[in-house]
């Protein structure tokens, strides 16, 4: 019985130590991306990023509208935004992938109030899964953080393990001062919808 208690105790102690060590590593890794943000804004950007990812996961376009930057919304109304997002993110056919997850890893200041956040992204489009290094752009406006969109850094997708390589470098700057891809004019043929007759 003593041997059983000893091995049971050692096994659980090792599990706790390993779990604690992983938690410390995870916290350190997840907080590294915050180092580029002003100290007083770190909690706020963390909460906003979490809300942004959750709104995308849930396909809650109404909530996402409140998290997208002025440039990203391009002045469209909430109703138009929601309609265009639904159209671009259909279940059977979609023009844009659905962001299902994003684990931040690195941050970079790109302008006075603009930042890029790099991390491991997970998305799905028409039933096909995509994983890899992803980027979301965030701006500070109206006294809060707003997102100008997200994208994978490469196609085919760069593996997430690349972010743990100290020599990894962010790709060249992207143009974010424009509407979300879903809101841009597709350039396709225009069409007319008749108003139903009474």
C-alpha positions in Angstrom: 0.0 0.0 0.0 2.9 2.4 0.8 4.4 1.8 -2.6 1.0 2.6 -4.3 0.6 5.8 -2.3 4.2 6.8 -3.1 3.8 6.2 -6.9 0.3 7.8 -6.9 1.7 10.9 -5.1 4.8 11.2 -7.4 2.6 10.7 -10.5 0.3 13.5 -9.4 3.1 15.8 -8.2 4.8 15.4 -11.6 1.5 16.1 -13.4 1.1 19.3 -11.4 4.6 20.4 -12.0 4.4 19.7 -15.7 1.0 21.5 -15.9 2.3 24.4 -13.9 5.4 24.7 -16.2 3.2 24.6 -19.3 0.9 27.3 -17.9 3.9 29.5 -17.2 5.2 28.9 -20.7 1.8 29.5 -22.2 1.3 32.8 -20.3 4.8 34.0 -21.3 4.2 33.1 -24.9 0.8 34.7 -25.0 1.9 37.9 -23.3 4.8 38.5 -25.7 2.5 39.8 -28.4 1.3 42.5 -25.9 4.7 44.0 -25.4 4.3 46.4 -28.3 1.1 47.9 -26.8 1.0 50.7 -24.2 0.9 49.2 -20.7 -2.4 50.9 -19.9 -4.0 49.3 -23.0 -2.9 45.7 -22.7 -6.0 44.5 -20.9 -8.3 46.3 -23.3 -6.7 45.0 -26.5 -6.7 41.5 -25.1 -10.5 41.7 -24.4 -11.2 43.3 -27.8 -9.2 40.6 -29.7 -11.1 37.9 -27.8 -14.4 39.5 -28.7 -13.4 39.9 -32.3 -12.4 36.2 -32.6 -15.6 35.1 -30.8 -17.8 37.2 -33.1 -16.2 35.7 -36.1 -16.5 32.2 -34.7 -20.2 32.7 -34.0 -20.8 34.4 -37.3 -22.3 37.2 -35.2 -22.0 39.9 -37.9 -24.0 42.4 -35.9 -21.6 42.2 -33.0 -18.6 42.2 -35.4 -19.8 45.5 -36.8 -19.0 47.1 -33.4 -15.4 45.7 -33.5 -14.5 46.8 -37.1 -12.5 50.0 -37.8 -14.0 53.0 -39.6 -11.9 52.1 -42.7 -12.9 48.5 -42.5 -16.6 49.3 -42.4 -16.3 51.9 -45.2 -19.2 53.9 -43.9 -21.8 51.2 -44.6 -24.8 50.8 -42.3 -25.0 48.0 -39.8 -27.8 46.4 -41.9 -25.7 46.5 -45.1 -22.6 45.2 -43.2 -24.6 42.2 -41.8 -26.1 41.4 -45.2 -22.8 41.5 -47.0 -21.1 39.4 -44.4 -23.8 36.8 -44.6 -23.5 36.7 -48.4 -19.7 36.4 -48.3 -19.7 33.7 -45.6 -22.4 31.3 -46.8 -22.3 27.7 -45.6 -22.5 26.0 -49.0 -20.7 28.6 -50.9 -18.5 31.4 -49.5 -16.2 34.0 -50.9 -14.3 34.4 -47.6 -13.1 31.9 -45.0 -14.6 31.9 -41.5 -12.1 32.7 -38.8 -12.6 29.9 -36.2 -9.6 30.6 -33.9 -6.7 32.9 -33.5 -3.9 32.5 -30.9 -1.8 35.6 -30.7 2.0 35.3 -30.7 3.7 38.5 -31.9 2.8 42.1 -32.2 4.3 44.9 -34.3 3.6 48.6 -34.3 3.0 49.8 -37.9 2.0 53.4 -37.4 1.2 55.9 -34.7 -2.0 54.1 -33.6 -1.9 50.9 -35.8 -0.6 47.5 -34.9 -0.4 44.1 -36.5 -0.9 41.0 -34.4 0.5 37.7 -35.7 -0.6 34.4 -34.4 -1.8 30.9 -35.3 -5.1 31.1 -37.2 -7.7 28.5 -37.9 -10.3 29.1 -40.6 -12.8 27.2 -42.7 -14.3 27.8 -46.1 -16.9 25.5 -47.6 -16.0 22.7 -45.2 -12.2 22.9 -45.9 -10.0 23.7 -42.9 -7.0 26.0 -43.0 -4.4 26.5 -40.3 -1.3 28.7 -40.3 0.3 32.0 -39.4 -2.4 34.7 -39.6 -2.5 38.4 -39.1 -5.1 40.8 -37.8 -4.7 44.6 -38.0 -5.9 46.8 -35.1 -6.2 50.5 -34.8 -6.9 52.8 -31.9 -9.7 55.1 -32.7 -12.7 56.5 -30.8 -10.9 55.8 -27.6 -10.9 52.0 -28.2 -9.4 49.2 -30.3 -11.0 48.3 -33.7 -10.0 45.7 -36.3 -9.4 46.3 -40.0 -9.6 42.6 -40.9 -7.5 39.5 -40.8 -5.7 37.3 -43.3 -3.2 34.4 -43.5 0.3 35.6 -44.2 0.9 33.2 -47.1 -0.8 30.7 -49.4 -0.2 27.9 -49.0 -0.4 28.7 -45.3 2.8 29.2 -43.3 2.9 26.6 -40.5 2.2 28.0 -37.0 5.5 26.5 -35.8 7.3 29.3 -37.8 6.3 31.8 -35.1 8.4 30.0 -32.5 11.5 30.5 -34.6 13.3 33.5 -33.3 14.5 34.3 -36.9 10.9 34.5 -38.2 10.1 37.8 -39.8 6.8 39.4 -40.6 5.9 39.7 -44.3 5.9 43.1 -45.9 3.4 45.8 -44.9 -0.1 45.3 -46.1 -2.7 47.9 -47.0 -5.3 48.1 -44.3 -6.8 51.5 -44.9 -9.6 50.1 -47.0 -12.9 48.3 -46.5 -13.0 44.6 -45.4 -12.7 42.3 -48.4 -16.3 41.3 -47.9 -17.5 44.9 -48.3 -15.5 45.8 -51.4 -17.2 45.9 -54.8 -16.5 42.6 -56.4 -16.4 44.1 -59.9 -18.8 41.4 -61.0 -21.9 42.0 -63.1 -24.5 44.2 -61.4 -28.0 43.0 -61.0 -31.4 44.4 -60.3 -34.0 43.0 -57.9 -37.6 44.0 -58.5 -39.7 45.1 -55.6 -42.5 42.5 -55.0 -45.9 43.7 -56.3 -48.7 44.0 -53.9 
